[in-house]
Amino acid sequence: MSDQPTDPYATHPPAYPPAQPVAPAYAPAPPAAPAHADAVTAYSNPVSAAPISAYPVGGFPAPPTPAPRRTSAWTWVFAGLTVLFLLGAGGLGYVYNEARGAVADQKGQITTLQGKVDSQAKDLTTSDRNLKAAQSDLTDAEDKIEALEACKAAVQKFVDAIDGPDAEGQAAVLEMFRVCESRL
C-alpha cells in the first residue's frame, strides 16, 4: 500500500466558506468591580466566554414587526360591489333556472298538443274517406231507386197493356224485361 491518500480533498480542502461565521477575537474585557454583594454571588460561577457586543453567531436577527395594515375606503367600496355582484349573479341564476323549467314545461305541452293534432288529423282523414264512401253508396242507391222506379213504370205499362192487343202486350213485356233486368 502506498502512503498517498485516496481522497482528492484530503490534501486540498475545498474552498467553501465555513458553515457559521467565526466570532472575532477580541481581547477580554477587564473584570468590573461589583457594586453590590448580590452581584458578587451572581458571578461566582465561572463564565464560559466573554460577552460580545455584536450580532449573535448562530443566525440572523429577527425581522422587524410589520406595520399595522390600514384599510382604505376603496376596500369597502370593492367589498360592497363584490357582494352586490354575487347577489345579482345568484338572482340571475335563479331566474334563468326558473325560465328554463318553464320552457321545458311548455315544450312538453306543445308535444302533447301536437300528438292530439296528429291523432285528430288521422281521424279527420278516416272520416273524409268514410264520407266519400257514404256519398258513393248514396249515389249508387239513388241510381238503384231510379232503376226500380223505371222497372215499376215498365211493369205498370205491362199490366195496362194486358187488356190491349197482343203486339202491344208483347212489346210491353220485352220493354219490362229490358228495363228491369238492366237496372237491377
C-alpha positions in Angstrom: 0.0 0.0 0.0 1.1 3.5 -0.6 1.2 6.5 1.7 -0.9 8.7 -0.6 -4.5 9.3 0.4 -7.2 8.1 -2.0 -9.5 11.1 -1.2 -8.6 14.1 -3.5 -9.8 16.5 -0.9 -7.5 15.2 1.8 -4.5 17.2 0.6 -6.5 20.2 -0.8 -9.6 21.0 1.3 -12.5 22.6 -0.6 -12.6 26.4 -0.8 -16.1 26.6 0.7 -16.9 29.2 3.4 -17.3 27.9 6.9 -20.9 26.9 7.9 -21.0 29.6 10.6 -19.1 32.8 10.8 -16.2 32.7 13.2 -16.6 35.1 16.1 -14.0 37.9 16.1 -11.2 37.5 18.6 -11.4 40.4 21.0 -9.3 40.9 24.0 -11.3 40.0 27.1 -12.7 43.0 29.0 -11.2 43.6 32.4 -13.4 42.4 35.2 -15.5 45.2 36.7 -15.8 45.7 40.4 -19.0 44.5 41.8 -21.3 47.3 43.1 -23.2 45.2 45.5 -22.8 42.0 47.3 -25.5 40.4 45.2 -23.5 40.9 42.0 -20.6 39.0 43.5 -22.8 36.0 44.1 -24.2 36.2 40.5 -20.7 36.0 39.0 -19.4 33.4 41.5 -19.7 30.7 38.8 -17.1 30.7 36.1 -18.2 32.3 32.8 -17.6 30.2 29.6 -17.0 33.2 27.3 -16.6 36.9 27.5 -19.6 39.0 26.4 -19.6 40.1 22.8 -21.2 43.3 21.5 -22.1 42.1 18.0 -24.8 40.0 16.3 -25.2 36.5 17.6 -23.1 34.0 15.9 -25.8 31.4 15.4 -28.2 33.2 13.0 -29.6 36.4 11.7 -31.6 39.0 13.6 -35.4 38.7 13.7 -37.1 40.8 11.0 -38.9 43.9 12.2 -42.6 43.6 13.0 -44.7 44.7 10.1 -46.6 48.0 10.4 -50.3 47.7 11.1 -52.3 47.4 8.0 -54.6 50.3 7.2 -57.8 49.7 5.3 -58.7 52.1 2.5 -62.2 53.4 1.7 -61.8 51.7 -1.7 -61.5 48.3 0.1 -65.0 48.8 1.5 -66.3 50.0 -1.9 -65.0 47.0 -3.7 -66.2 44.7 -0.9 -69.7 46.2 -1.3 -69.6 45.9 -5.1 -68.5 42.2 -4.8 -71.4 41.4 -2.5 -73.8 43.2 -4.9 -72.3 41.3 -7.9 -72.7 37.9 -6.1 -76.3 38.7 -5.1 -77.1 39.8 -8.7 -75.4 36.7 -10.1 -77.4 34.5 -7.8 -80.7 36.2 -8.7 -80.0 35.9 -12.4 -79.1 32.2 -12.0 -82.4 31.6 -10.1 -84.4 33.5 -12.8 -82.6 31.6 -15.6 -83.3 28.2 -13.9 -87.0 29.1 -13.5 -87.3 30.2 -17.1 -85.6 27.1 -18.2 -88.1 25.0 -16.3 -91.0 27.0 -17.7 -89.6 26.4 -21.3 -89.3 22.7 -20.6 -93.0 22.6 -19.3 -94.2 24.5 -22.4 -92.2 22.1 -24.7 -94.0 19.2 -23.0 -97.4 20.8 -23.5 -96.5 21.5 -27.2 -95.5 17.9 -27.7 -98.8 16.7 -26.1 -100.9 19.1 -28.2 -99.0 18.1 -31.3 -99.8 14.5 -30.6 -103.5 15.4 -30.2 -103.5 17.3 -33.5 -101.8 14.4 -35.3 -104.4 12.0 -33.9 -107.3 14.2 -34.9 -105.8 14.7 -38.4 -105.8 10.9 -38.8 -109.4 10.8 -37.5 -110.4 13.5 -40.0 -108.7 11.7 -42.9 -110.6 8.5 -41.9 -113.8 10.5 -41.6 -113.3 12.0 -45.1 -112.7 8.6 -46.5 -115.8 7.3 -44.9 -117.8 10.3 -46.1 -116.7 9.8 -49.7 -117.6 6.1 -49.4 -121.0 7.0 -48.0 -121.6 9.6 -50.8 -120.6 6.9 -53.4 -123.0 4.5 -51.7 -125.8 7.1 -51.7 -125.2 7.8 -55.4 -125.4 4.1 -56.1 -128.6 3.8 -54.0 -130.2 6.7 -55.9 -129.3 5.1 -59.2 -130.9 1.8 -58.0 -134.0 3.8 -56.8 -134.2 5.3 -60.3 -133.9 1.9 -61.9 -136.5 0.4 -59.6 -138.9 3.3 -60.4 -138.3 2.7 -64.2 -138.9 -1.0 -63.6 -142.1 -0.2 -61.7 -143.3 2.0 -64.5 -142.5 -0.7 -67.1 -144.4 -3.3 -65.0 -147.4 -0.9 -64.8 -147.2 -0.4 -68.6 -147.2 -4.2 -69.0 -150.3 -4.5 -66.7 -152.1 -1.8 -68.6 -151.1 -3.5 -71.9 -152.6 -6.9 -71.0 -156.1 -5.7 -71.7 -155.0 -4.5 -75.1 -153.9 -6.2 -78.4 -151.2 -8.8 -78.3 -148.5 -6.9 -80.2 -148.7 -4.1 -77.7 -148.5 -6.5 -74.8 -145.5 -8.4 -76.2 -143.7 -5.1 -76.7 -144.5 -4.1 -73.1 -143.2 -7.4 -71.8 -140.0 -7.1 -73.7 -139.6 -3.4 -72.5 -140.3 -4.5 -68.9 -137.6 -7.2 -69.1 -135.1 -4.9 -70.7 -135.6 -2.1 -68.2 -135.9 -4.2 -65.1 -133.1 -6.6 -65.9 -130.5 -4.0 -66.9 -131.2 -1.7 -63.9 -131.1 -4.3 -61.2 
